[in-house]
Amino acid sequence: MGFTEFKNKIRKRETPFYEKLYRIAKNLRGRDLPYIKFLHDLLYHERRFRLIAWRTFWRLLYHQPLFRSRCFKCGDNLHIYHSGQGLPYIQGDLEITIGNNVSIYDQITIASLTIGENPRLTIGDNTDISQPITITVGNEVIIGSHCLIGCTLITDNQGHNIKYQERFEKLDKAKIGRVEIGDYVWAALQSIIIGNVTIGFGAVIGARAVVTKDVPPFCVVTGNPARIVKKLPFPEELINDIGKDQYENYLNANVEG
């Protein structure tokens, strides 16, 4: 009798003998060893230190140099968070420029569209890219400095055709635009930025918002499609730095929420 057959007999409790084995197994399953404070605290910290040390070793020796090899330019103090994959997945040929003090997670995808010509991805200084996120580039995607990016998708194209007959045809090159995300933007969890859009300086994109149109500086957008629900205070000292046109966009923005 094989092990699987023996296990099934215990599970079905076919005889008093198997019934007894079933009760013993069920009783053992619910048992737990006592917690010994000094011993188990020590074991916990030992395990945590060992994992951090092992991941840091591979990050510095292997994963980060491999990522840098795919970049056109990569600044100082790059940090790739290890959450299981080790290295971001890069598909296709695109020009990647990374600033200083950039942090990204390993379980993200960066892909170029074959329809594009010389696609470019730029990430500014002191920006944090969370996971999971897919960034697809046909022409250009720019992510500014000091940004917190928690999107699931950033893409500079509008996707496939809504007409079912044309859905699997090649993407329309004319519809590929450019995504520009300004400095100090916070794009919250599971938000999406799609199409030819500009996100203004200091804007906030709410969780699960779908952005398909420009967002003025220092505005909060939520919903699908995203709409302006709030204006944040606009620091007067930034008007000249950001530009009067952007300030006018802020003043003329209509709160819809």
C-alpha positions, 0 to 999 in steps of 0.5 A: 500500500502506497503512502497516498492510499494510506493517507486517504484511509486515515482521512476517510476513517475506514476502520477503528484503527484508522479512526484512531490514527485520524484523531491522533493526527488531528490532535497533533496538528493543533499542538504548539511548542511553548514560546521561550522568550530569549531563545525564540527572540534570538532565533527571529533576529538571527533569521532576519539578519541572515536574510537581509545579509544574503539579499544585500550580498546579491543586490550589491554584487549581482542584481544592481550591476545587471540593472545598471548595465541596461541603463543609458545613465544611472546615478549614485545610490541606486537601491533595488528592494528585494521582494522575491525576484531580485531584478526588475524585468526589462523587455525590449530596447529602450533608453533608461536614465535613472537619477541619484538616490532612486529606489525601486522594487525588483518585481516591476516590469519596464517594457518598450513598444516595438512600434515606437522609435527610440523609446525613453524612460527617465526617473528623477532624483530621490524618487521611489517606485513601488510594486507591482508596476508595469511601465510601457514606453512607446515614445517617452515616459518621464517621472520627476524627482522626489516622487512616490509612485505606487501605480500599477500601470504607466503607459504613453499609449491608449492601448488597443482599439475598442472595435473588436475587429481591430483589437488585435491589430498593430497599435496606432503609432499616431496615438502614442504620446508622452507621459510627463510626471512632475516633481513631488508627485504622489501617485497612490496605490493601484492608480493608472496613468495612460495616454498622452498626459502631463501630471503637474508639480506636487499633484496627488493621484488617489488610489485606483484613480485612472488618469487619462487627461492632464492634471494641474499642479497641486491638485488631487484627482480620484476616480475612473476617469480621474477628476479633480476633487481638491486643490492643495495650497500653491506655494507662492515661492514656486510660481517662478520656478514652475512657470506662470503657465502652470500656475494659471492651470492651477488657478483655472482648474475646476474642482468636480468632487 
